[in-house]
Amino acid sequence: MKKLLGFRKLNLLAQILIGALLGILVGQLFPSFAKELKILGVLFTSLVQMVIVPLVFPLVVLSIVTMKNTKKFGNLAFKTFLHFFSITTLVITLSLILGKVTGIDANIKAGSISTEAIKDVASNINLSDFLTSIVPKNVFTAFADGNLLPVIFFAVFLGIALIAVGDDNKPVIAFFESWIKAMYKIVDYAIAFAPVGVFGLIASNVAKTGLGDLYLLGQFVLLLYVGYLAALLVVFPIIAYIFKVPYLKLLSNIKDLVLIAFTTGGSAVVLPTLLERSEENGISESVSAFATPLGYSFNLIGACIYISLSVTFITNLYSTPLTWGQLIPLILFLTIITKGIAAVPSGALVVLLATAAQLNLPAEGIALIVSVDFLANAGRTAVNVVGNTLVPAIIEKTAEYEVVETEEVYAGLRENAAVVE
């Protein structure tokens, strides 16, 4: 009994690692039983996801209210999107060059590949529909569907409206402050269940797909992780150094969240906790509440690496390697189309199918990649989490804005919260 209690004394990172290792073991040894354990992972992810919209909405509203005027907000918004597009374009460019230079090719007979795995996935993203969906026709539908972009759009306008009404906004602000405290408490309960949820997800995925596909597509998976590690250990540190962001400290503060994202394959699972730790990462409430949720649509760096390397893999697989002249239009195309990933189901696969159609590539190549998507997705979600912590930290260093220094705004958000000048 004491040993069992000792497990609870381990830090969250150690507990998650143990859960993941046990999941691999059970998935390999008892596959029939392990498949049924998926319910544990579903319960965990659902428990966290149910609080995302109720938490993000008031945080964004208060992030607007804390600014002295809308011009300051406009500056913050401009800086945010500038960094999102600049960094994702850079990552896409480097990833495509990496794929071309290495000439990744798994030497598999493409003609024998089935497209069964992608038969229900849409083949394109309609950019017009994506842009118009940002403005919600019915805000309650957006809340019910969990669509962050229209929710954030509405929150921004509500924040601006609350500034306009002046002191009459105090009851609304007080309610949101208390609400946020309650949401963070729910997040704490959910994260405590993370080791069990990770165990269930890992066990069921290993039982379903096995580890054999890793050997079949080893070259592709290996290069993916070279790309992921290059972003984490080279590109991100250089960018952080340029903007004087303490990258190692930032990583240390979110290492357990990165592991949760890696093992569950879902970066949204850690969004509430990522927001809660903004102050530890040197990010003010105003920047974090606005930039971090938006990053889940516009700053999916791991997904950009995955899609870029997947495209080069498929072109090499079918003996139609990209020319240097094709890279520039492809970079522009991927920079734009990857901003719609979060708005559609199976977003990464949809972008791959849309890109394959542009390059006249067969869908069979994407079907092949789907067979190792569990392994590929683990790394890309982890990179997404780090990227969505780094970029807000950069914006914090560069954006010029002020917040209202009032007790009413910050009460309940964070004890002893630092007021950004």
N, C-alpha and C positions, 0 to 999 in steps of 0.2 A: 504493500500500500504506500509506503514511504517513497518507493521508487517511482510509483505512478504520480505521486504528488511532486516529485522531483522534476518530472517532465514539464509540469506546469510552470516551474520556476525558470525553465530555459527561456531565453529571449525568443521573440517571434521568428526571427530569421532561422534559428536552430530548429524550432518546431516545424517550420515549413519545409526545411531540408529533409528532416526525418520523415515527414508526411509524403514528400515526393519520392524518396527512396523506397519507402514501404509500398507506395503505389506501383512503382516499376516492378518490384518483387512480386506483389500479388497479381498484377496484370499478366506477368509471364507464367507464373506457376498455376494460377487458378483463373483462367480467362473467362469461363462461364459465369463464375461468381463475380468477377471484377466488372463485367459489363453492367451488372445491376447497381454498382456503386456510383454510377454517374449521377444518381439522384442527390448524392452528397454535394457534388460540385455545383449542380444546378441550384440547389438550395442556397449555397454560399453566394454564388454570383447574383442570384435574384435578390437576396437580402441586401446586397450592396447597391445593385442597380435601382432598386425601388426608391432609394434616397437621393439619387443623383439629381434629378430635376427639382425636387423640393428643396435641395440644398443650393444648387447652382443659381436658381432664379433669384432668391433674396440676396445672395452674395453679389450678383451682378447689379441688382438695383442699388444696394448700399454702396457699391464701388463707384457708381455714378453720383450718388447723393453726397459722398464725401469730398467731391471736387468742387472748387469754388465756382466754376462756370463751365459751360459746354465747350468753350474753345480749348480748355485744358483737356477735356475728354477727347476732342477731335485730334489733338496732338498725340494722345496715348493710342487712339485707334490707328492713326497713320503709322506710328512707329511699330505697332504690333504687326500689322499686315506687311509692312516693309521687311521686317525680319523674317516673318513666316515665308514669304516668297523668295527672299534672297537665299536663305539657308536651304530650303527644299530644292531650289534650282541648282545650287552648288552640289548638294548631295546626289541629285539625279545625274548631273554631269559627270561627277567622279565615278559613280557606279557604272554608268554606261561605258566609260573609258576603261574601267577595270574589267568589265565583261568582254570588251572587244580585245584588249591587250592579251588577256589570258586565254581567250578563245575557248571558253568553257563548252564542253561537249561530252555528254555521258556515253557516246557511242552506242546508242540504243536504236534498234530498228523501228523507225517511226511508223511504218505501215501497220504494225501489229497493235497499236495503242487504241483502246476503246475510249469513246467520248461519254460513256454512261455517267461518269462522275460530275459532269457539268451540264447535263441535259436540261436542268431546271434553272440554270443561272442566266440572267439577262445578258445580252450580248453587247450592250452599249450604255453609255450615260448621256442623257439629254441635258446639255448644259443650260438650255433655256428653262427647262423644268426645275433644275437644281437652283438656279438663281431666283425664280419666282417662288419656290417653296420656302425661301428664307423669310418672306413676309407671310405670316399665318393668316389664313382666311378665318379660322376659328382657333383662338388661342387655347381653348380647352381641349381641342383635338390634338394640338401639338403637345400639351402636357400629358395627355393620355397615351400618346404614341411614344413619348420619350424623345422627341426630336429636339436636340439641343439648339440648333441654329435659330429656328423660329422662336423658341423660348427665350434665348438670349436677346434676339431682336426686340421682342416685346418688353423684356426687362430693361433694356437700354432706354426705351421710350418712356417707360413708367418712371425710371430714375430721373430723367429730364423733367417729366411732369411734376414729380415731387419737389424738385428744386424750384420750379416755377410757383408752386402754391405756398412756399415759404414755411412759416412756423406751423401751419396746419398739418404739415407732414409728420409731426412728432409721434402721433399714435401709431401710424403705419410703420415708422422706423422702429419704435419700441417693440411692436409685434414681431417684425422680421428678426430683430436681435434675439428675442427669446426663442423664436422658431429655429434659428440657426444653431443655438446651443443644444436644442433637443435633437436636431439632425446629426450633429457631431457625436452625441451620445449613442445614437443608433449605429453610427459608423464604428464606434469602439466595440460595440457588441458584435457586429458583423466580422470585423477583423480578427476578433478572438476565435472565431470559428474557422479562420483561414486554413490552418494545418489540416483540418478534417476535410474541408472542401477541396484542397489541393490533392490530398490522398485519393479522394473519389474520382476526380477528373483524370489524374495521371493513370490510375489503375484501369479505368474504362477505356481510355484512349490507347494504352498499350495493348489491352486485350483485343480491341477492335482492329487496330492497324498493325500491331506487332512492331518489331524493330528491323525486320528484314528489308523494308523499303529504303532504309538508310544506306544499306550496302548497295542496293540497286542504283540509287541516284546519289551515291556518295560524293562524286565530284561537284555536283550542283549544290548540295547541302553544305559541303565544305566551303565553297566559294561564298555562299550566302553568309556564313558565319565569319569569314574573312572580312566581308563588307561590313557586317554588323560591328565587329571588333575594331575595324578601322575607324568607324564613326565614333565609337565610344572612347577609344584610346588615342586617336590621332586628330580627327577633324574637330570633335567637340572640345578637347583640351586647347587646341590652337585658337578656336573662336572664343573660348572662355578667357584665355590669356589676353587676347586683343582687347576684350571689354572689361578686363580686370575682375572677372567672376571667379571666386575660389572653387574650382571644379571638384577637387578631391573632397572638400568639405560637403559640397552639394551631393556628391555620390554617396558619401557616408551617411547622410541624413535620410536617404531614400533607398538604401540597399535592400531593405526588407520588402519595400513596395515593388522594386524591380524584380525581385524573386517571385513575388506573388503573381505579377504580370506574366513572367516567363513560364511559370508552371501552370497557370490557368489559361493562358492564351488570350486574356482579355485586359486591355489597358484601362478600360472604363471602370473596372472593378476597384482600382486604386485612386480614381479621380477624387472622391470625397476626402480621403486621407491626404492626398497630395495638396489639396487646397488648405487643409488644416495645418500642414507643416510649412506653409508659405513663409512664415516669419523666421523659422529656423534656417531657411534657405536664403534669407536676406531679401525676401520679396514682400512688399507691402500688400495689404488686403486689396487695395484699389487695383493694382496691377494683376495680382494673382486671380482675383475673382473674374476679371475680364479676359485676360490673355490665356489662362490655362484651359478653361472650357472650349474657347475658340480653337485652341491648338489641336483639339481632338477632331477637328474637321480640316484645318488648314495647315497643320504642322506635323503630319504623320510621317516622320523621317524614316522610321523603320520600314514602313510600307513603301516609301519611295525607293529605298534600296532594294527591297524584295522585287518590286515590279520592274525596275531597270535591269537587274541581273537576270530575271526570268525572261525578259524580252530577248536579251542577248543569247541566253541559253537556247531558246526556241529557234531563233534565226540560225544559229550554228547547227542545231539538231537537224534542220531541214536543208542544210548546205546553202543557206542564203544569208551569209554574214553581213552585218551592217557595214556600210562604207562610211568613211569619215564625213562625207558630204551629207549623209542621212542623219547624223547625230544632232545637228543644230535644230532642224525642224522637229525631230523627235523629242529633244529636251524641252522645247516650247510646248509641244503637245502634252507631254507627261506632266509638266509643271502645272498646266491648267486643269487637266482632267483628274489628277490625283486630289484636287481640292474637293471633289465630289464623292470621295470614297465613303465617308461616314454617312452619307445621305441615302445610300442604297444597300440592300442586303447583299452579303458576299462581295463587298465593295472592291477588294483587291482583285478578285477573280473577274469582276465585271470590267475593271480597267484593263486587265490583261487581255480579255476577249476583244474589247474595243480597239486596243492597240494592235492586236493580231489582225483584226479586220483592216486597219489602216495599212498594214504592211503585207497584206494578202497572205497571211500565215494560217495554216490549218489549226482548228481547235484541238486536235489530238495532242499537240504539244502541251497545251494548258492542262488537259486531262491527266497527262503524265505527272505534271508538277503537283496536282491536287493530291496525288498518292503520298506525298511527303509534306503536305501542308501543315500537319500537326507540328512537325519539327521546325519548319520554316516560320510558322506563326509564333512560336515561342520566342524566338530571337527578335522578330520584328516588333512585337508588342513591348518587349523590354526596352528596345531602343526608342520606341515612341514615348515611353514614360520618361526616360532621361531627357529626351529632346523637349518634352513639354514641361520640364522643370528648368532646363537651361535657358530656353528662349525668354520666358518671363523674367528670369534673373538678369538677362541682358537688357531687356526693356526697362527694368527697374534702374539700371545704370545710365540709360540714355534718355528716357522720356522725361520731359520737363512738365511737371504738373504739381498741383498743390492740393491738399485736403483740408477740409474744415476741421479745426482743432476743437471739437466739442465732445463733451462726455457722453451726450445722448447717442452719437453715431457709433462710438466704439464700445460702449457698455455691452457686455455679453458676447462680443465677437472674440475677444482675446484679452485675458487679464494682462495689464501693463503693456498694451499694444503700443508699438512705436508709431509716432505720428510723422509721416513723411513731409518734409519741408518742400 
